[in-house]
Amino acid sequence: MGKIKGGGIIQNTDVARIDVRSVPDRPAIAGAVLSILGDRGINVQFIVQCSPLNSGTHMIICVDDGDLQEALSSIEGVKSEMGLESVVFQSDVAVVSVYGPNFRDYPGIAGLACSTLDRVGVNILAICTSISTISCLIDGDRLSDAVNSLMEAFDVPASSIFAAASGVSPRVMVRRGKG
């Protein structure tokens, strides 16, 4: 089998990771945390919530670097009220996504993307998927290696490599590459 055809690759820099740890595992908490950010005009670009191992769940939220301090302040402001154990952050991260309109028809897309990043030593901090996209949160200084390796693994035209200037809204994407 040849390379799997992809629609493109989106690279998103200028993001920060916020880890909200030991979130009480009950209805309304995730919605409340995310609504607080939305009410302040902070766009959440990447979300992963993990089931509890000990007590509570763990949420990873990515926002624009420029919104980091306000996001942290907003979450810290409700931390004790909501019973959140800790809130930590990491700057200098990036999100790299591969998308394709027919990805749901091909088993192994996630495995291919993850093993491709592994081969070039890119550590995946978190993974988020949809029916047509796999997105990986990585250290920002490894973005170029990640994009180049994914371009080799998937059949993606160079003209379909996008840099998201602020989030992943199509109106702010900048086309990269030639062709």
PAZAPA-4460 file (N, C-alpha, C; in steps of 0.05 Angstrom, whole numbers, plus 32768, in hexadecimal, padded with zeros to 4 digits):
% residues 179
    n_x    n_y    n_z   ca_x   ca_y   ca_z    c_x    c_y    c_z   seq   type   mol
   8011   7FE8   8000   8000   8000   8000   8012   8019   8000     1      M     A
   800A   802D   7FF0   801A   8046   7FEF   8013   8058   8006     2      G     A
   801C   8070   8003   8016   8084   8017   7FF8   808A   8018     3      K     A
   7FEE   8090   8030   7FD2   8098   8033   7FD0   80B5   802C     4      I     A
   7FBC   80BB   801B   7FB8   80D7   8012   7FAC   80E7   8028     5      K     A
   7FB9   80FE   802E   7FAF   8110   8042   7FA6   812A   8035     6      G     A
   7F95   8139   8041   7F8C   8152   8037   7FA0   8168   803D     7      G     A
   7FAF   8166   8053   7FC3   817A   805A   7FCD   8177   8076     8      G     A
   7FDF   8188   807D   7FEB   8189   8097   7FE7   81A5   80A2     9      I     A
   7FDE   81A7   80BA   7FDC   81C1   80C7   7FF0   81C2   80DE    10      I     A
   8000   81D7   80DE   8013   81DB   80F4   800B   81F4   8104    11      Q     A
   8009   81F1   811D   8000   8207   812E   8015   820D   8144    12      N     A
   8022   8223   8142   8035   822C   8156   8027   8241   8167    13      T     A
   8036   824D   8179   802B   8262   818A   8014   8258   819C    14      D     A
   8016   823F   81A5   8002   8234   81B7   8010   822D   81D1    15      V     A
   7FFF   822C   81E6   8008   8224   8201   7FF6   820E   820B    16      A     A
   8002   81FC   821A   7FF3   81E5   8226   7FED   81EB   8243    17      R     A
   7FD4   81E7   824A   7FCC   81EA   8266   7FC2   81CE   826F    18      I     A
   7FCD   81C4   8284   7FC4   81AB   8290   7FB4   81B1   82A9    19      D     A
   7F9C   81A8   82A9   7F8A   81AB   82C0   7F89   818F   82CC    20      V     A
   7F95   818B   82E3   7F98   8170   82EE   7F84   816B   8305    21      R     A
   7F7C   8152   8307   7F69   8149   831B   7F4F   8159   831A    22      S     A
   7F44   815A   8303   7F2A   8167   82FF   7F15   8154   830A    23      V     A
   7F02   815D   831B   7EEE   814B   8325   7EDF   813E   830E    24      P     A
   7EDB   8124   8310   7ECE   8115   82FB   7EB0   8115   82FF    25      D     A
   7EA4   812B   82F8   7E87   812E   82FA   7E7D   8141   82E4    26      R     A
   7E64   813F   82DD   7E59   8150   82C7   7E5D   816E   82CD    27      P     A
   7E60   817D   82B8   7E61   819A   82B9   7E7C   81A7   82BE    28      A     A
   7E90   8197   82C7   7EAA   81A3   82CD   7EB9   81AB   82B3    29      I     A
   7EBB   8199   82A0   7EC9   81A0   8287   7EBB   81B8   8279    30      A     A
   7EA1   81B7   8278   7E92   81CD   826C   7E97   81E7   827A    31      G     A
   7E98   81E7   8295   7E9C   81FF   82A4   7EB8   820A   829F    32      A     A
   7ECD   81F9   829F   7EE8   8203   829A   7EEA   820E   827E    33      V     A
   7EE0   8200   826A   7EE2   820A   824F   7ED1   8223   824A    34      L     A
   7EBA   8225   8257   7EA9   823D   8254   7EB6   8255   8260    35      S     A
   7EC5   8252   8276   7ED3   8269   8282   7EE6   8274   826E    36      I     A
   7EF5   8263   8260   7F07   826D   824C   7EF9   827A   8234    37      L     A
   7EE4   826D   822B   7ED4   8279   8215   7EC8   8294   821C    38      G     A
   7EBE   8296   8234   7EB2   82B0   823D   7EC7   82C6   823D    39      D     A
   7EE0   82C0   823F   7EF5   82D4   823E   7F01   82D7   8222    40      R     A
   7EF5   82CB   820F   7EFE   82CD   81F3   7F17   82BD   81ED    41      G     A
   7F1C   82A8   81FD   7F33   8297   81F9   7F2B   827F   81E9    42      I     A
   7F37   827B   81D2   7F31   8264   81C1   7F41   824C   81CA    43      N     A
   7F33   8236   81CF   7F40   821D   81D6   7F44   820E   81BC    44      V     A
   7F5D   8208   81B6   7F63   81FC   819C   7F67   81DE   819D    45      Q     A
   7F6B   81D3   81B4   7F71   81B6   81B7   7F69   81AE   81D3    46      F     A
   7F5A   8199   81D5   7F50   818F   81EF   7F53   8171   81F0    47      I     A
   7F5E   8167   8206   7F5E   814B   820B   7F57   8147   8228    48      V     A
   7F44   8135   822E   7F3E   812F   824A   7F42   8111   824D    49      Q     A
   7F50   810A   8262   7F56   80EE   8268   7F46   80E4   8280    50      C     A
   7F3E   80CB   827F   7F2F   80BF   8295   7F41   80BD   82AD    51      S     A
   7F35   80BC   82C5   7F45   80BC   82DD   7F55   80A2   82E1    52      P     A
   7F6D   80A6   82EC   7F7D   808F   82F5   7F7B   808C   8313    53      L     A
   7F7E   80A2   8321   7F7B   80A2   833E   7F62   80B0   8346    54      N     A
   7F63   80CB   8345   7F4B   80DA   834B   7F4A   80F1   8337    55      S     A
   7F33   80F5   832C   7F2F   810B   831A   7F39   8105   82FE    56      G     A
   7F32   8116   82EB   7F3B   8114   82D0   7F51   8128   82CB    57      T     A
   7F5D   8127   82B3   7F72   8139   82AC   7F6B   8146   8291    58      H     A
   7F6B   8160   8290   7F65   816E   8277   7F7E   817C   826D    59      M     A
   7F83   817A   8253   7F98   8189   8245   7F8A   819C   8232    60      I     A
   7F8F   81B5   8235   7F82   81CA   8225   7F98   81DB   8219    61      I     A
   7F96   81E0   81FF   7FA9   81F2   81F1   7F9C   820B   81E9    62      C     A
   7FAA   8221   81EE   7FA0   823C   81E7   7FB7   824B   81D9    63      V     A
   7FB1   8262   81CD   7FC5   8273   81C2   7FD8   827C   81D8    64      D     A
   7FF2   827D   81D2   8006   8287   81E5   7FFD   82A2   81F1    65      D     A
   7FF2   82B3   81E0   7FEA   82CE   81E9   7FD3   82CE   81FD    66      G     A
   7FC5   82B7   81FF   7FAE   82B5   8211   7FB6   82A5   822A    67      D     A
   7FCE   829B   822C   7FD6   8289   8241   7FD2   8295   825D    68      L     A
   7FDC   82AD   8262   7FDA   82B8   827D   7FBD   82BC   8286    69      Q     A
   7FAC   82C6   8273   7F90   82CA   827A   7F82   82B0   827E    70      E     A
   7F89   829C   826E   7F7D   8281   8272   7F85   8275   828D    71      A     A
   7F9E   8277   8294   7FA7   826D   82AE   7F9A   827B   82C5    72      L     A
   7F98   8295   82C3   7F8B   82A5   82D8   7F6E   829D   82DA    73      S     A
   7F61   8299   82C4   7F44   8292   82C4   7F40   8277   82D1    74      S     A
   7F50   8264   82CA   7F4D   8249   82D6   7F55   8249   82F3    75      I     A
   7F6B   8257   82FA   7F73   8258   8316   7F5E   8265   8327    76      E     A
   7F4F   8278   831B   7F3A   8286   832A   7F23   8274   8333    77      G     A
   7F1F   825E   8325   7F09   824B   832D   7F14   8230   8337    78      V     A
   7F2E   822F   833A   7F3B   8216   8341   7F30   8209   835B    79      K     A
   7F2F   8218   8370   7F26   820D   838A   7F07   8208   8389    80      S     A
   7EF9   821A   837C   7EDB   8218   837A   7ED4   81FE   836C    81      E     A
   7EE3   81F7   8357   7EDD   81DF   8347   7EEC   81C6   8350    82      M     A
   7EFD   81C9   8363   7F0C   81B2   836E   7F22   81A8   835C    83      G     A
   7F2E   81BB   834C   7F44   81B3   833B   7F5D   81B1   834C    84      L     A
   7F6D   819C   8348   7F85   8198   8359   7F9B   81AA   8351    85      E     A
   7FA2   81AB   8337   7FB8   81BC   832E   7FB5   81C4   8311    86      S     A
   7FC1   81DB   830B   7FC1   81E6   82F0   7FDE   81EC   82E9    87      V     A
   7FE9   81DF   82D4   8004   81E4   82CC   8004   81EB   82AE    88      V     A
   8019   81F6   82A4   801A   81FD   8287   8035   81F8   827B    89      F     A
   8035   81F7   8261   804D   81F4   8251   804B   8206   8238    90      Q     A
   805D   8219   8235   805E   8229   821D   8070   821B   8208    91      S     A
   8072   8227   81F1   8083   821C   81DC   807B   8200   81D3    92      D     A
   8061   81FC   81D0   8058   81E3   81C5   804B   81EA   81AA    93      V     A
   8046   81D5   819B   8039   81D8   8180   8026   81C2   817C    94      A     A
   8013   81C6   816A   8000   81B1   8162   8005   81AC   8144    95      V     A
   8009   8193   813D   800C   818B   8121   7FF5   8178   811B    96      V     A
   7FE7   817D   8106   7FCF   816D   80FE   7FD2   8164   80E2    97      S     A
   7FCA   814B   80DD   7FC7   8141   80C2   7FA9   813C   80BE    98      V     A
   7F9F   8145   80A7   7F82   8141   80A2   7F7E   8135   8086    99      Y     A
   7F68   8128   8083   7F61   811C   8069   7F44   8115   8069   100      G     A
   7F37   811B   8053   7F1A   8116   8052   7F12   80F9   8054   101      P     A
   7F24   80E7   804E   7F1D   80CA   804F   7F2C   80BB   8065   102      N     A
   7F36   80C9   8079   7F45   80BB   808E   7F35   80A6   809C   103      F     A
   7F1B   80AA   809F   7F0B   8096   80AD   7F0A   807B   809F   104      R     A
   7F12   807B   8085   7F11   8063   8075   7F2B   8053   8077   105      D     A
   7F3F   805D   8085   7F5A   8051   8087   7F61   804A   80A3   106      Y     A
   7F60   8031   80AB   7F6A   802A   80C6   7F88   8030   80C7   107      P     A
   7F91   8038   80DF   7FAE   803B   80E3   7FB8   8057   80DE   108      G     A
   7FA7   806B   80D9   7FB0   8086   80D5   7FBF   8091   80EE   109      I     A
   7FB2   808D   8105   7FBF   8097   811E   7FD9   8089   8123   110      A     A
   7FDA   806F   811E   7FF3   8060   8122   8009   806A   8110   111      G     A
   8002   806F   80F6   8015   8079   80E3   8020   8095   80EB   112      L     A
   800E   80A7   80F3   8017   80C2   80FB   8029   80C1   8113   113      A     A
   8020   80B2   8128   8030   80B0   8140   804B   80A3   813D   114      C     A
   804B   808D   812E   8065   807F   812A   8078   808F   8118   115      S     A
   806C   809F   8106   807C   80B1   80F5   808A   80C6   8106   116      T     A
   807C   80D2   8119   8088   80E6   812B   809D   80D8   813D   117      L     A
   8096   80C0   8146   80A9   80B2   8157   80C4   80AC   8149   118      D     A
   80C3   80A5   8130   80DB   809F   8121   80EF   80B7   811F   119      R     A
   80E4   80CF   8121   80F6   80E7   8120   80FA   80F3   813C   120      V     A
   80F2   80E4   8151   80F7   80EC   816C   80E5   8102   8176   121      G     A
   80CD   8106   816A   80BA   811A   8173   80A8   810D   8189   122      V     A
   80A9   8118   81A1   8099   810E   81B7   807D   811A   81B5   123      N     A
   8069   8109   81B6   804D   8112   81B5   8044   8117   81D2   124      I     A
   803B   812F   81D8   8032   8137   81F2   8015   8130   81F6   125      L     A
   8005   8131   81E1   7FE9   812B   81E2   7FDF   8126   81C5   126      A     A
   7FCA   8116   81C2   7FBF   8110   81A8   7FA1   8116   81A9   127      I     A
   7F97   8121   8194   7F7A   8127   8191   7F72   811F   8175   128      C     A
   7F5C   8112   8171   7F53   810A   8157   7F36   8111   8151   129      T     A
   7F30   8112   8138   7F14   8114   812F   7F12   8100   8118   130      S     A
   7EFB   8100   810B   7EF7   80EC   80F5   7F0A   80F1   80DE   131      I     A
   7F14   8109   80DB   7F25   810F   80C3   7F41   811A   80CB   132      S     A
   7F47   811D   80E4   7F60   812A   80EC   7F6C   811C   8104   133      T     A
   7F87   811B   8104   7F96   8114   811C   7FA8   812C   8123   134      I     A
   7FA6   8135   813B   7FB6   814C   8145   7FC8   8143   815C   135      S     A
   7FE1   814B   815B   7FF4   8144   8170   8000   815D   817C   136      C     A
   8000   815E   8196   800C   8174   81A5   8029   816C   81A9   137      L     A
   803C   817D   81A1   8059   8176   81A2   8068   818F   81AD   138      I     A
   8081   818A   81B3   8093   81A1   81BA   8097   81B2   81A2   139      D     A
   8094   81CC   81A5   8095   81DF   818F   80AF   81DE   817E   140      G     A
   80C5   81D7   818B   80DF   81D7   817C   80E1   81BE   816A   141      D     A
   80CE   81AC   816B   80CE   8194   815A   80BA   8196   8143   142      R     A
   80AD   81AD   8140   8098   81AF   812C   80A2   81AA   810F   143      L     A
   80B8   81B5   8108   80C3   81B1   80ED   80C8   8193   80E7   144      S     A
   80D4   8186   80FA   80D9   8169   80F7   80BF   815A   80F4   145      D     A
   80AB   8161   8104   8091   8154   8103   8084   8158   80E8   146      A     A
   8083   8170   80DE   8076   8176   80C4   8084   8167   80AE   147      V     A
   809F   8169   80AD   80AE   815B   8098   80AA   813D   8098   148      N     A
   80A9   8131   80AF   80A6   8114   80B1   8089   810C   80A8   149      S     A
   8075   811C   80B0   805A   8116   80A8   8056   8119   808A   150      L     A
   8064   812D   807E   8063   8131   8061   806E   8118   8053   151      M     A
   8082   810C   805E   808E   80F4   8052   807C   80DB   8055   152      E     A
   806E   80DA   806B   805D   80C2   8071   8042   80C3   8063   153      A     A
   8037   80DB   805F   801D   80DD   8052   8020   80EA   8037   154      F     A
   800E   80E4   8025   800D   80F1   800A   7FFF   810B   800D   155      D     A
   800E   8120   8014   8003   813B   8018   8011   814E   8006   156      V     A
   8003   815D   7FF5   8010   8170   7FE4   801D   8186   7FF5   157      P     A
   8035   818F   7FEC   8043   81A4   7FFA   8032   81BE   7FFD   158      A     A
   8020   81C2   7FEA   800F   81DA   7FEB   7FF9   81D7   8000   159      S     A
   7FF7   81C0   800D   7FE3   81BC   8021   7FEE   81BB   803D   160      S     A
   8004   81C9   8041   8010   81CB   805C   8008   81E7   8066   161      I     A
   7FFA   81E8   807C   7FEF   8202   8085   7FFB   8209   80A1   162      F     A
   8000   8222   80A5   8008   822C   80BF   7FF0   823C   80CA   163      A     A
   7FE6   8234   80E1   7FD0   8242   80EE   7FDC   8259   80FD   164      A     A
   7FD5   8271   80F5   7FE1   8289   8102   7FD6   828E   811E   165      A     A
   7FBD   8286   8122   7FB0   8289   813D   7F9A   8275   813E   166      S     A
   7F9E   825E   814B   7F8A   8249   814B   7F8B   823B   8130   167      G     A
   7F75   822D   812A   7F74   821E   8111   7F5D   8227   8100   168      V     A
   7F54   823F   8103   7F3E   824A   80F3   7F47   824E   80D6   169      S     A
   7F38   8244   80C3   7F41   8246   80A7   7F46   8263   809E   170      P     A
   7F39   8276   80AA   7F3D   8292   80A1   7F59   829D   80A9   171      R     A
   7F67   828F   80BA   7F82   8299   80C2   7F98   8287   80BA   172      V     A
   7F92   8273   80A9   7FA7   8260   80A1   7FB7   826D   808B   173      M     A
   7FD1   8266   808B   7FE4   8270   8077   7FEE   8257   8069   174      V     A
   7FEC   8256   804F   7FF6   823F   8040   8014   8240   803F   175      R     A
   8020   8229   8044   803D   8226   8044   8045   8212   802D   176      R     A
   805D   8214   8024   8067   8201   8010   8063   820B   7FF4   177      G     A
   806B   81FB   7FE1   8069   8203   7FC5   8056   81EF   7FB8   178      K     A
   804B   81F8   7FA1   803B   81E6   7F91   8020   81EE   7F91   179      G     A
***
